[in-house]
Amino acid sequence: MKTITKDQFVSILNDAGITEVQKHKLHELFEARHPQGHEVFLQWLGVPADEIRAIRKNRGNQTEVRACPGESAQSVEPES
């Protein structure tokens, strides 16, 4: 299966006008709600295994999601 790189994906997000805060929120929600799917997605983007481990290690049992402008922060329970 042909993939895109992490840098190419980030470039798409940037070109779509996604802010750094929004990207961080997307990442945290993806990891909190769908940790295995997030790992597979990171692998698909070609993120090295050691970087994936570091990303996933930094996740707690509950993730505080930073708010986008005009929104309030929320806590997200991880999927079971």
Beta strands, then each sheet from edge to edge (+ up, - down):
strand 1: 63-65
strand 2: 74-76
sheet 1: 1+ 2-
end
